[in-house]
């Protein structure tokens, strides 16, 4: 499988505004790869550095150290992900332009990614169950509808790599399952998905491999088919709290 994303020695530091204190390392010396066909979950407690890591990989946050190759490109120079890479943000409503109706928002995505393809907006509106909301503004949509709009735009982009940061946050069980199924349908043997989540049950269901993050570091990596291979204490604690391992698992 070809490597679509390679990260080596990545560190991210933040300095508090107007403070003389040393910068705080949010991410420390992280290495990982994503290959075509992989669905990988980045898991860990809130505040452990997951979002900071993804933002730095996509070129949206400065790196203190390390290298990133994303579809053969270092995104740091452009300060944005390269073409073929999409970031799905946790807050679906904030991802949308408040002044554009659903139809207009998807038309913009089609213009960027599918120019000259007549009828493609109508097709995704139907596929994602948004026909009746085509003329609504984002503020008029439910959380599940906002997420479906962002997934419809993702489908128009047809990315090779997707970084999804807590894409089911704030959704009820039915809408969570719907959003996850739509997201997974967009990833196949030529694409890679990095799913950022604190939901271990969701991660095990959706992904082939788990990357465990704790205090800014990647501390463990296990296939979802063999969670008992986890060895780091923080990873074991997460798996046990989600009842994915017995309390007596060594």
Secondary structure, DSSP 8 states (H G I E B T S, - for coil): --EEEEEEEEEEEE--TT--S--EEEEEEEEEEEETT-EEEEE--TTSSHHHHHHHHTTSS--SEEEEEETTB-TTTTTS--TTEEEE-S-HHHHS-TTSBHHHHHHHHHHHHSTT-TTHHHHHHHHTT-GGGTT-BGGGS-HHHHHHHHHHHHHHHT-SEEEEESTTTT--HHHHHHHHHHHHHT--TT-EEEEEES-HHHHHHH-SEEEEEETTEEEEEEEGGGGGG--SHHHHHHHHHTTSS-TT--
